[in-house]
Amino acid sequence: MARYPELPLIFFSRSAASDEEKRRELYNLVQQWGASLINELDFRDIEVEATPSTNIFSVVTTTDIGRPKAGDIAYSASAGQFRGYVSVATTAAWYNLGGV
């Protein structure tokens, strides 16, 4: 699970450092935070995309589903049962799931 970085707390002392140096320091801190956040979001996106999805449809016939994906499940009203879409190698088809 992605852990999002916290925006750093920044306290500037009233030292002799110029305003330009303070702005540069703030810019660098925010830039580092942004890079860390982007890295975590990219990691999260990779995890989400790698997770197989399952959609459950309710249709008259499974042919009503235009572009099924492996793992999709549909209740076919005409067949009166649930069907699962399987895609292995060159074979892709709807199969009855359990029951009578």
N, C-alpha and C positions, 0 to 999 in steps of 0.2 A: 504494500500500500504506500502510496506517495505521502511523504511528509513535507508539507509546505513550509518554507522558511519564513521566519518572522522578520518584518521590517525592523532594521536595527534602531535602537534608541540612540539619539545623538545629542550629546551635551557639549557645547562649546564653552570653554573657559574664556575669561576676559584677558587672555594673554596678549602678547605682542604680535601674535600671528595676524597677518593681514586678512581682510575680508575675502580676498581672492583665494588665499590658501584654504580658508574655511569652506568656500564654495567648492573648490576642487576636492577636498576631503569628502564633503557631502555627496558630490557627484559620484566619486569612486565607490562609496559605500552603497549607494542606491544602484549603481551599475552591477556591483557584485551580487546584491540581493536579487536583482532582476535576472541575472544569468542563472543563479541558483533556482529561482522559481521556474524559469523556462525548462531547465534540466528536469526538475521534478514533474512538471506537466507533460513533457515528452515521455518520461518513464511511465506515467499513468496512462497515457494514450496507447503505448505499446502493450501494457497489461490488458487494457480494455479491448483492444483489437484482437488480442490472442485468445480471448475468452469466446468459446463457441456460443452462438445465439440460438435460441429456440423461439419460434413464433407459433402461436396457437391460433388457428383460423377456424371460423365456422362458415361453411360453404354448402351449396347444394351438391356440387361434385368437386373433387380435387382438381379437375382440369380448369376450374375457375381461377386457380392461383397461377398467375402468369410466370413468375420466376421464383420457384421454391428453392430453398437452401437446405443442405443436409442438416437434419435435426428438426426441421419444421414438423409440426403436428397439426392435423386438421380434423375437424368433425365433419364427416360427409353425411349430409342429411339424406341424400338419395340411398346411400348404403346403410345408414343408421349406425355407423360406427366410427371410431377414431382411426385415422391412418397416419403413418409416419413416412417422411420422405428420406430415402437413403440414397446416397451418392458415393459409390465406390468404384474407383478406376474409370471404366467406360460405361458402367451401368448406373443409371439414375432412375428411380421409380418410387411410386407410393406403395406402401405395404400396409395391410391391416394390422392393427395393434391389438393383441390379446382378445379376449372375449369370445363370443359365439360366432 
